[in-house]
Structure formats: structure tokens, C-alpha cells
Amino acid sequence: MRLILASTSPRRYELLTLLGLPFEVVAPPFVEQIRPHLSAEEQEAALSKGKLQDNNEFMQVGRAAFIVACLPRGHALAANYRRILGWMLIAAVFWLAGGMSEHGTRLLLWALAVACEYVSPMLGFPLPFLGRSSTRDWTIEGGHLTERCQLFVIVALGETVLASGVALSEAELWTPELLLALLTTFVSTLGLWWLYFGTSGKTATAVITHAEDPGRMGAHFHYVHAILVAGVIVAAVGHDLVMAHPRSAPSAAQAAVVVAGPILFLLGCAIYKRIVIRALPRSHLVGALALLGTALASGQMGLLTLGALVAAILLAVSLWERWVCAAALAPPQGDAH
């Protein structure tokens, strides 16, 4: 893990040095300005966000610029990284402008920045006078990409468990309903983990490595993980609702949130397995429909009951998929001897 001190404060430098932690000082271009209309907490959050955003863009642009500077002009990847640098600079304009804006304008500008970073690879980083990249030019190492994407999912699932633990620690009284809600959210997270890691990382690595166009396959693999992580994030919001109001009857919006994350995750897993094993798992589609039906019938139940049903459906889909995989790997009966 890379530890960065995004500050030129000598006191902070001294503290990290005394702790014996290896770190790197990167002075952010962000200018600290006191905003009188903000509370102390809001002021601190705004300063931290501004420093982080500026430093993030410095690293994104700096990384691409460093590679462009180091690669010989005639290198096979040189033109590709020049295009990447161009798009990172375009995105940086929106990131920085959003950091200096307020509320709705900020979200709009940051949405444009995200679009620049995520849509441009789909189109081959096209730029005037620099042309367009081809996915066949990209050097993709299947094992590295698979491990990296798996780590994203692990971190997201871990944060989900951590959020439930924080909700429990903040409760004044640990009631049976609250403990059951904690168990429900944990089982739900376990179901998400089982659904994803039921597909072997070695299989995914082999599919990317031996693909006719590893770059395109790697891009598809990468984008589907954005769906999976989004599903985990929405599921975590649903877990918070179950933990906060286990006895309450869910509103239509709350019921939608509780099931939306698992549905999104199931659909993402279905696409992931379609890419890796060339088959669309029926269990995932049935599970998504079951979750949707549960949400439609949630008016007569509490949030705890709804969360428990969601967890049960996820576990059932996981067991179904495990049975399908075991049956596919089992030798034919005629070959038993």
C-alpha cells in the first residue's frame, strides 16, 4: 500500500517520521480557503475532499505523462498512452472544476469527468490528430487483471460488513431484532461473496489470456466489475436500512433499495459468468425475479423480514449454482469404472 502525505505541513511530516511509516510527500495544488458559511465539520470535509481530488488527478495525469515520457516514440504502446494522457487531461478539467463548484453543478461536472474516464476506453481514446487505439494493441495480463478485480470486490464486501458493525456499535441497546438484522445482513453479504467467488479466478485468467483479443476481453471483464461493485454499494445501503429500522414496514422506496443491490449484483454476476464460462446462469435470472417479486409483496412485512428473505434468496441461488457446477464437473456414470 502506498502512503501519501498530501500536505507540506512539517508537523505532519515529523509525526509520520516518528511513527516509522514509509511515506511519500506530494504537495497538492489545492488552495486552502476558509468558507465562513460552512460549519467546522463541513469546512474540514471540504478541505480534505479538495486535497484528495487534486492529488488524485495529479497521480492520474502524472502516471500517463511519465509513461509517455519514458516510452520511445516508436514503441507499440506510445501512441496509446498519448491518447490516454489526453483524455486524463480532459477529465482533470472537469474534476477540478467540480471541486471548485457547489452542489448540483459539482455533481454534473464530476459525472462528465467519470464519463471521460470510463467511456473513452470503449471508443479507443479517440482524439483529433492522434487517432484511435485498438484493443488488439493493449497488452493485458490475465492473472493481474483478475486478481485486481477480485480485490475490488473483496474490499467492497468488507466495507459492507464493516458498515453493519458500525451500525451495531452506535446502537444504544442491542435488541433481539437488531442482532437478527445483523445476522441477516451478514448472511446476505456471505451470499454475495459465494456468488462471485464460485467462479474460479484461474478460469477467468485463462479466458482472458487465451482470448483472440485479450484487450477487448479485459475491457469487458473490467466494466462488468463496475456493475458488481455498484451492486455491493447499493446492497450496503439496504443493509443500513434493515439495521436502522428492523421493525418498520418498508416504504416502496426502501423496499426498492433493499432488493436493488442484490438484483444488480446477480445480473452483474450473470454477465461475468457469461464472459468467463460462456453460459448465462439460469439461477441468477430466477433469483433476480424472485427478489423483484419479494419487493412487490413487501407491503405486509417489516424490513427485517424483507432483509431475511433477500438473504435466503441469495443463499438459495448460491447453492443452486454450486450444484450446477458440481454436476458439470462430475464424470459421466458410464466412466465410473
C-alpha distance (Angstrom), angle and dihedral (degrees) to the residues before:
residue distance angle dihedral
M1 . . .
R2 3.79 . .
L3 3.84 113.9 .
I4 3.80 114.0 -156.0
L5 3.79 126.5 -171.8
A6 3.82 101.5 -150.8
S7 3.79 91.7 -166.1
T8 3.79 140.2 74.5
S9 3.80 92.4 -143.0
P10 3.84 108.9 136.5
R11 3.81 90.6 -153.5
R12 3.81 93.0 56.9
Y13 3.79 89.9 45.8
E14 3.80 89.5 52.5
L15 3.82 93.2 48.6
L16 3.81 93.8 51.4
T17 3.80 90.5 45.7
L18 3.81 91.2 52.3
L19 3.80 89.6 50.7
G20 3.79 89.3 56.4
L21 3.81 93.3 -127.6
P22 3.81 118.4 150.2
F23 3.79 108.4 -124.5
E24 3.76 143.7 155.7
V25 3.80 126.5 -131.8
V26 3.81 114.9 -134.7
A27 3.79 113.6 174.9
P28 3.84 108.3 -142.0
P29 3.81 118.7 -138.0
F30 3.80 88.5 -136.1
V31 3.82 112.9 121.9
E32 3.80 113.8 -140.4
Q33 3.78 110.3 -130.9
I34 3.79 126.3 176.0
R35 3.81 112.2 -127.9
P36 3.83 108.6 -157.6
H37 3.81 93.8 -161.0
L38 3.84 91.7 62.6
S39 3.78 126.5 82.8
A40 3.80 119.5 -121.2
E41 3.82 91.3 -98.7
E42 3.82 93.2 47.5
Q43 3.81 90.6 46.4
E44 3.80 91.4 53.0
A45 3.81 91.8 47.5
A46 3.82 92.1 49.0
L47 3.82 92.7 50.1
S48 3.80 92.9 47.2
K49 3.80 92.3 47.3
G50 3.79 92.3 49.1
K51 3.80 93.1 50.0
L52 3.79 92.5 46.9
Q53 3.79 93.7 47.3
D54 3.79 94.6 49.2
N55 3.78 92.6 46.2
N56 3.80 91.7 47.8
E57 3.79 91.5 54.1
F58 3.79 90.3 46.3
M59 3.80 89.7 56.2
Q60 3.82 94.5 44.0
V61 3.80 94.3 50.3
G62 3.81 93.5 35.2
R63 3.79 92.9 53.8
A64 3.81 93.4 52.5
A65 3.82 91.9 42.6
F66 3.80 91.3 51.0
I67 3.80 92.1 52.8
V68 3.80 92.0 46.4
A69 3.80 89.6 51.5
C70 3.82 93.4 48.3
L71 3.80 100.2 44.0
P72 3.81 117.3 84.2
R73 3.78 110.7 -112.6
G74 3.78 91.5 -114.8
H75 3.80 94.9 50.3
A76 3.81 115.7 124.3
L77 3.81 92.1 -119.3
A78 3.82 98.6 39.5
A79 3.82 95.6 91.4
N80 3.80 91.2 45.7
Y81 3.81 92.7 54.1
R82 3.81 91.7 46.7
R83 3.79 87.9 57.6
I84 3.81 90.9 46.3
L85 3.80 90.3 51.6
G86 3.79 89.9 51.2
W87 3.80 92.8 53.4
M88 3.81 92.5 44.5
L89 3.82 88.6 54.9
I90 3.81 90.6 49.9
A91 3.81 91.1 49.2
A92 3.81 90.8 46.7
V93 3.81 90.0 60.5
F94 3.81 90.6 58.2
W95 3.83 93.8 41.9
L96 3.80 92.8 52.2
A97 3.80 94.3 41.0
G98 3.80 89.2 51.1
G99 3.80 90.9 50.4
M100 3.80 89.2 57.2
S101 3.81 94.3 45.5
E102 3.77 132.4 76.7
H103 3.81 136.4 -118.5
G104 3.82 114.8 -45.1
T105 3.78 95.4 14.4
R106 3.80 90.6 53.4
L107 3.80 92.7 52.4
L108 3.80 91.4 48.4
L109 3.81 93.4 50.4
W110 3.80 92.6 45.5
A111 3.81 90.3 48.7
L112 3.81 87.9 55.6
A113 3.81 89.6 49.2
V114 3.81 91.3 51.8
A115 3.80 89.6 47.9
C116 3.80 90.3 52.9
E117 3.80 92.4 52.3
Y118 3.81 97.5 42.2
V119 3.80 103.8 33.7
S120 3.80 98.6 42.3
P121 3.84 94.1 68.1
M122 3.83 89.8 52.9
L123 3.78 88.6 57.9
G124 3.82 95.5 42.1
F125 3.84 96.4 -103.9
P126 3.83 92.2 -76.6
L127 3.80 116.0 -160.5
P128 3.80 132.9 166.9
F129 3.82 112.3 -94.5
L130 3.83 91.0 4.2
G131 3.79 98.3 70.0
R132 3.80 127.4 -151.8
S133 3.80 132.0 -57.6
S134 3.80 124.1 -126.0
T135 3.79 121.6 -138.1
R136 3.80 87.3 -131.0
D137 3.80 87.6 67.8
W138 3.81 92.3 58.6
T139 3.79 117.3 98.1
I140 3.81 105.6 -142.2
E141 3.81 122.2 -176.8
G142 3.79 105.3 -155.5
G143 3.80 97.4 -154.3
H144 3.80 94.1 51.0
L145 3.81 94.0 47.5
T146 3.81 93.0 46.6
E147 3.80 93.2 49.6
R148 3.79 92.2 46.0
C149 3.81 93.1 51.9
Q150 3.80 91.7 45.6
L151 3.80 89.6 53.9
F152 3.82 90.3 53.9
V153 3.81 89.9 54.7
I154 3.83 92.4 45.5
V155 3.81 91.6 51.5
A156 3.81 92.0 47.6
L157 3.81 92.5 49.5
G158 3.80 90.9 45.6
E159 3.79 91.0 53.0
T160 3.79 88.6 51.8
V161 3.81 91.7 56.2
L162 3.80 90.1 44.3
A163 3.82 91.7 52.5
S164 3.81 91.1 53.5
G165 3.80 89.6 49.5
V166 3.80 91.3 51.0
A167 3.81 90.5 50.8
L168 3.81 89.2 52.4
S169 3.81 92.9 48.6
E170 3.81 91.5 51.8
A171 3.82 93.9 52.3
E172 3.79 114.7 106.5
L173 3.81 92.4 -147.4
W174 3.81 128.9 25.3
T175 3.79 100.2 -137.1
P176 3.82 122.9 -176.3
E177 3.82 88.8 -109.5
L178 3.79 91.2 54.4
L179 3.82 92.7 49.3
L180 3.80 90.5 47.9
A181 3.81 88.7 50.0
L182 3.81 89.2 52.4
L183 3.81 90.6 50.5
T184 3.79 90.7 47.8
T185 3.80 93.9 51.6
F186 3.81 91.4 46.4
V187 3.82 92.4 50.8
S188 3.80 89.3 47.7
T189 3.80 90.6 52.8
L190 3.80 89.7 47.1
G191 3.79 88.7 53.9
L192 3.81 91.1 52.5
W193 3.81 90.5 49.5
W194 3.80 92.5 49.1
L195 3.80 92.6 48.4
Y196 3.79 92.6 53.8
F197 3.77 101.7 39.2
G198 3.79 92.5 44.2
T199 3.79 84.1 86.8
S200 3.80 111.2 75.3
G201 3.78 117.2 -116.0
K202 3.81 88.4 -144.7
T203 3.80 89.9 58.6
A204 3.80 91.3 50.8
T205 3.81 90.8 48.2
A206 3.80 91.9 51.2
V207 3.81 92.4 48.6
I208 3.81 92.6 53.0
T209 3.81 94.9 41.9
H210 3.80 95.5 49.7
A211 3.79 97.8 38.7
E212 3.78 118.2 122.2
D213 3.81 88.1 -124.1
P214 3.85 107.3 25.2
G215 3.80 91.6 178.8
R216 3.80 94.0 58.5
M217 3.80 91.9 42.0
G218 3.81 90.3 50.0
A219 3.81 90.8 49.7
H220 3.81 91.6 52.6
F221 3.80 89.7 46.6
H222 3.79 91.1 51.1
Y223 3.79 96.5 47.9
V224 3.79 95.0 48.8
H225 3.80 88.3 58.2
A226 3.79 89.0 60.0
I227 3.83 86.4 61.5
L228 3.81 91.2 48.0
V229 3.80 94.3 50.0
A230 3.81 90.6 45.8
G231 3.80 88.2 53.7
V232 3.81 91.1 51.8
I233 3.82 91.4 49.6
V234 3.81 93.1 50.9
A235 3.82 89.8 45.0
A236 3.82 88.7 54.4
V237 3.82 89.6 55.0
G238 3.80 88.6 51.9
H239 3.80 89.9 50.2
D240 3.80 89.6 53.6
L241 3.80 89.9 53.8
V242 3.81 92.0 50.6
M243 3.81 91.2 48.1
A244 3.80 94.1 46.3
H245 3.82 98.8 44.8
P246 3.81 109.5 19.0
R247 3.82 94.3 155.0
S248 3.79 98.1 42.3
A249 3.79 123.1 100.9
P250 3.80 107.6 -116.8
S251 3.76 121.9 -114.7
A252 3.79 117.4 -132.4
A253 3.80 90.2 -98.7
Q254 3.81 93.1 49.1
A255 3.81 92.5 48.3
A256 3.80 89.5 49.6
V257 3.81 91.4 52.3
V258 3.82 93.8 47.9
V259 3.81 93.0 55.0
A260 3.83 99.7 30.1
G261 3.82 95.2 74.8
P262 3.84 95.5 50.9
I263 3.82 91.1 43.9
L264 3.80 91.3 51.0
F265 3.81 90.2 47.0
L266 3.82 92.6 49.2
L267 3.79 91.8 50.4
G268 3.81 90.4 46.7
C269 3.82 90.4 50.1
A270 3.80 89.8 49.0
I271 3.82 91.0 54.4
Y272 3.82 90.3 43.8
K273 3.80 91.8 53.9
R274 3.80 90.6 43.7
I275 3.79 87.5 58.7
V276 3.80 95.8 43.5
I277 3.81 105.6 36.4
R278 3.82 98.3 20.4
A279 3.81 92.1 -122.9
L280 3.80 133.2 103.6
P281 3.83 107.0 -134.0
R282 3.80 111.2 -127.6
S283 3.81 90.2 -157.2
H284 3.80 92.1 65.5
L285 3.79 93.9 51.1
V286 3.80 92.0 47.5
G287 3.81 89.5 48.0
A288 3.81 91.7 51.7
L289 3.81 90.5 51.3
A290 3.81 90.6 47.7
L291 3.79 90.7 52.3
L292 3.78 90.8 49.2
G293 3.81 90.8 51.0
T294 3.80 90.2 48.6
A295 3.79 90.7 54.5
L296 3.82 91.7 49.9
A297 3.81 90.3 52.1
S298 3.80 95.8 43.5
G299 3.81 96.7 100.0
Q300 3.80 92.6 91.9
M301 3.82 97.9 46.7
G302 3.80 138.4 66.0
L303 3.77 126.0 -110.3
L304 3.81 90.5 -104.7
T305 3.80 91.1 56.1
L306 3.79 91.0 46.2
G307 3.80 91.0 49.9
A308 3.81 91.1 48.6
L309 3.81 91.5 51.7
V310 3.80 90.6 49.6
A311 3.82 90.4 51.2
A312 3.83 91.0 47.8
I313 3.82 91.9 51.0
L314 3.82 92.1 49.4
L315 3.80 91.4 50.1
A316 3.81 91.1 46.6
V317 3.80 91.3 51.8
S318 3.83 90.0 47.8
L319 3.82 91.6 51.6
W320 3.80 91.5 45.7
E321 3.79 91.4 51.5
R322 3.78 91.5 46.6
W323 3.82 90.1 52.3
V324 3.82 90.8 49.8
C325 3.82 91.6 50.2
A326 3.82 91.9 47.2
A327 3.80 90.9 50.0
A328 3.80 91.4 49.5
L329 3.81 91.9 52.1
A330 3.80 95.6 44.8
P331 3.84 115.1 104.2
P332 3.81 117.4 -114.1
Q333 3.80 113.7 -92.2
G334 3.79 91.5 -117.8
D335 3.84 89.6 60.7
A336 3.80 94.5 53.5
H337 3.82 90.8 104.2
